[in-house]
Amino acid sequence: MAERVIPLIDERAASRSAIVPSVLQAPSGLLQDQWGRPLRDLRISVTDRCNFRCNYCMPKEVFDKNYQYLPHSSLLSFEEITRLAKLFVQHGVRKLRLTGGEPLLRKNIETLIAQLAKLRTPDGQPLDLTLTTNASLLARKAQALKDAGLNRVTISLDGLDDEVFRQMNDVDFPVSDVLTGIQAAQSVGLSHIKVNMVVKRGTNDDQILPMARYFRGTGITLRFIEYMDVGATNGWRMDEVLPSDEVIARLRSELPLIPLAPSSRGETAVRWGYADASGQHDPQLGEVGVISSVTQAFCGDCNRARLSTEGQLYLCLFASQGWDLRSLLRGGASDAEISSAIAPIWQQRDDRYSQLRSELPPDASPAPHGRRIEMSYIGG
């Protein structure tokens, strides 16, 4: 087995200045990048901290007791996040997803949700406001999140077997507490709950069928994500990837599935519905999805931007640099100036990392812009 090398370089500060153009331009809501992709989805990291140490995201070898997290003064305040979100909505964003780290570790996160829930599109429509969590704190927070205006929640859960799950989270956290959090989310009325399972060959791939059996017919959508190289600290190896086609084959060996159409443009998951005895999709049984982040690039429809917890704007999960919006916020720039600075950043975007990688040999990486930023810093 190849030796695992963990680089200890902190590149969170790698960013470019967001430039205010000399001529300001009102947002049209019709921004497109170099490949004709619109801006529709903004993922907002609210903290760089997490209470799990999943080895594909925040391995203990790097994120130990000596790791220096960002000071609170560096984090965007709730008011700053809301101000930026409002500007992105004017540019076409219709979905806001709060991420981390673990977003429920951010004190009073429901206050931010209440602020974001008041935002409206230019034609007066509410936004799709959702949050991704490991659910370790969800049982105690679910009601407050719902009351604040959260629409949906996505839970990360990498297995039902307690031993496997503890191995994946690497902090000895029991799976029963996550399941309790999921039940709490359902009981308070959070709808369209999704559960994401990162599948790592040889580690938790034996949990594919147990997870499907457990969530089938519960109203919860289960999605399987190919283990991927989400940063420089995860020791990623191609032989640990289980392709989505194999995941579906394992599911269909026991559970009848039929393909479903995408629910929206830019959707990352390929949908499969559980079939009834007649071979038709049974909505009561629900569906599963596969996110083929390694074997089937979906860059062509990517409409997502990411805002780090300290106000850096990233245009790709695999980016190496962002644009510094915090300096504009704290430097006295007006909304019109910040909005005019955001527009050309998206218009110049040509990122398609996964597509480039798929054109290379399996163990090669295009690394077009140098070392990639960590997923724990900008969210998944």
N, C-alpha and C positions, 0 to 999 in steps of 0.2 A: 504494500500500500504506500502511495506517495506521501511524503512528509507534508504535514499541514503547516503553512507559513502564515503567521498573523502579522500584517503590517501595523505599526503603531503610529501612523502619521495622521494628525488631525487636520483635515482640510475643510472644516466647516466654514471657515472665513473666506474661502475662494469665491469671489463674486466680482461682478462688473457693475459699474455705475449705471443707474437708469437715467438717461438723458432726457431733459425736458426740451422739446423742439422749440425753435424760435417762433414758429407759427402754431398756435394751439388749434386743435380740431375737436369738435364735438363728437362724442361716440355715436356710432350708427347702429351698433348691435350686430353688425354684419362682418366682423373681422374674420379674415382667413389667412392661413399661413402659406408658405411657399408651395405646399402640396394641395392647397384648396380646402384644408381642414378648418372648420369653424371652432371658436372657443365656446364651449358649453359647460364644462365641468371644472370646478376649482376645489382642490383638495388642500385643506388647511391643517397644518401640524400645529398643535397648541402646546406641546411639551416635547422635550427630547428625552424624557425619563420614562422608564418602564419597569414594572415589578417582575417581569419574566426575563429569561435569558435564552430565548430560542436561538439555536446556533446558526440559523440562516438569517438572523437579523441583528441581535445584540449578544454575541457570544461572551461568556464569562472571561475568556482570556483577554478581552479588550475592555469590556464594561465591568470592571471589578470595583472594589471599594475605593480605589485611588483614581478612578476616572473622573475627570473634571467636566461636570455638566455646565450648561450655560447659566450664568447668574440671572436672577429674576429680572434685573434691569435691562437685560438684553432681549427678553421676550417681548413680543408685541402685546400691548394691553388689549383687553376686550374691545375697547373703543377703537383702537387702531385697526384691529382685525375687521370689525364691522364697517369701518370707513372704507377700507380696501375692498371688502366684499361688495359693497354697494357700487363701487366704481367698476368692478368686474361684471356685475350684473348688467350695467349699462352697456358693456361691450358684448353681451350675449350669453353670459353664464346663466344657466338655469338650475344647476345642481351644486350644492355645497356639501362637502363631506369633511367632517372633523376627524383628524387622525392624530397620531403621535409619532413615536413613543405610545404610551397608553393614555389617551385623552382624559379618561376619568380621574387620572392623578392630578390634573390641573384643578386647583381649588376653585370652587364655585363655577364650574363649567356650565351649569344650567343658566347662569346669568348671561353668558355669551350666547347660548342657544336662544334665549328669550329675545336678545337683541337681533340676532340673525333672522329669527322667525318673523320679524316685523317687516323685513325687506320684501319688495315687490318688483316684478319685472316692469319695463316701461308701459306695458299694456295692463298692468294691475294684477297679474297673476302671482300667487305665492310660489316660493322656490321649493324644490325638492331638497329637504334638509335632513341629512343622515350622519351617522357616526359609526366608526369602526372601533371595536374594543375587544380585549381578551376576556371580558365579562367577569373578571375577578372582583370588581366592585359594582357590578350591574344590579345585583339584588337589592342593594341599599340605595341605589341611585335611580332606578327605573322610573318610579313615580314622578320624581322631580324632573327628570328629563322629558317625560311625556307632558307634564304640566307646563313646561317651558316652551313647548312647541316642536319638539323633535318628531319628525315624521317616521323615520325608519332607523333600524340598527343592524349592523353586520357584525357577527361574532367570529373571532378566530378560534378554531378548535381543531387540533391536529390528531385526534383519536379519542375513542371511548374507553379503551383499556387504560386503567389508572396507571399502571406501570409505564406503558408507552407514553402516555400524556405527560407524566412527570419527567420522563427522559427528554421529551421535546421541549418543555418549558424550562427545564434545568434549574428550577427553584423548589422542586418537590410540592408543587401546587396540585391539589386533588381535582380530578375531573368533575366530581360531584358538585363542587362549588360553581363551576362554569354552567353546568346544567341547571342549577338553581337560578342562576342569573338569567338564563334563557327563558325559563318558566316565568320569572318575574316580569320580563319584558312582554311576554304574551299576555299575562294577567292584567297589566295596566293598559293594554290596548295598542302597543306599538305594532304597526302592521308591516307586511312585506319583510319579515325578518329573514336574513340570510346567514348561513354558517359557512365559513371558508375553511377548507382543510388544505394545507400545504402538504403535498405527497412527496416523501423522500424515500426512494427505493432502498429496501433493506432496513429501514428504520420504522416506518409506520404504514407501509403500503398494505399490511395485513388488516388495516382498519377501514379500508374502502367499503367493503360490504357491510360490516357492522354499523358504520355510520349511515349508510343508505337505508338499512333496515330500520334504524332508530328514528330517522327523520321523515321517512316515507309516510304520507298521510297526516302529518302534523301541521301542515300549513307553512312550514319552514322550508326554504329553498337551500339545498346543500350544493356547494360548488367546490370542485377539486382543482387545485392550482398546482401546476408543475413547479417543482423546486427549481429556483432560478438564482442566477448570480446577481443579487440585489445590492452588492457593495463590495468593498475591498477586504472586509474582515470575516467573511463567512466561509472561506476555504472551499469554494464551490467546485464541484467536479461533475462532469457530464454523466459519468456512470451512476450517479445518484439520482438522475432524472428518470421518472417514470412517465413516458409519453401519454398524453390524454387519450389517444386511441386505445392504449392498453387498459387505461382506467375504464373506459366505456365497455370494452370487451369483458372485463371482469364483472361489471355490473350486469351486462346483458346475459351472462352465463346463468343468472338466477332471476333477474328482474326484467320484465319486458319494457323496452324503451323505444320511443319513436322520436325522430328529430322535430324540433319546433323552430319556428321562424324567430329571428332576432326581435326583441321588444323595442329596440331603438337603435338609431345610428350611433356607431362608436361603442356599442356594447362589447365588453371584453370576453364575456362568457358565451360559449356555444351551448344552446339549451336543448335538453332532452326531457320529454314528458313520460311519466309512467303510463303504460297502456293498460286498458281493461281487457276483459276476455275476448272482446270483438276486435282488438288491435287498435282501438282508438284511444287518444289521450283522455285520461280520466282526471279532471281538475281536482277532484277530491284527494287523489293520491299525490298530486303535486308534480314537481320536476326537479331535475338536477342540472348542473352546469359544469362545464370544464373550461378552464382558462389555460390555454396552451402558450404560456409565456415564453417557452423555449422552442418548441417544435413547429408552431404555426404563428408567425409574426402577425400582429394585428395593428401595426403602425398606421396602415392606410387610412383608418377611420379615427385615429386617436384625437380626441378633442379636449384633452385634460391638461391643465396647468397645476402646478403645486407651489404652495406658499409655505416656506419653512417657519418655524416658531419664532425666528428672529427677523422675519420679513424679507427673506431672499426668495425671489421668484424663479422657479425651475420649470422647464418646458418638457422634461422627460424624466422618467424614473431612473434612467441610467445616465443622467447628466453629470458633468464634472464641475460646472460653474453655474451660478445663478446671477440674477440681477438684484441689486440692493434697492428695495423700495422703502426700507425703514428710514434711510437717510433723508428721503424726500418727505416722509411723514413727519419726522422730527426736525426737519430743517425749515419748516414754514411754508412748504409748497402748497398751493391751492389744490382743490379737487380737480379743477380743469387741467392744471399742470401735471398732476400725477396721472390722470386719465390719458393725457396726450403722450406721456412717457411710456405707458403700458402698451399702447396700440402698436408702435413699430416693433416692439420686442416680439409680439406674437406674429406680426406680419413677416418678420425675417426668419421665423422658425422653420427649420428643415430637418429636425430630429427624426430619425427612424432607426434607432439602434438595433432593435430586435430583428428588423428586416435585413439589415446589413449582416448581422451575426448569422442569420439563417442561410446566407449565401456562402459562408465559409465552412471549412472542415469542422466536425463536431466539437473538438476541444480548443478551437481557436476563438479569439475574441477580437472584434474590430477595434475596440477602445479608441474611437475616433478623436476624442478630446482629452485623453489622459485618464487619471484615476477617477472613478465614479464616486459620487456622493453616497452616503449611507442611507438605506431605506429608513432607519430609525430616526433620521434627521428630517426627512421630508415626507414620511408616511408612504404607505403602499398604494 
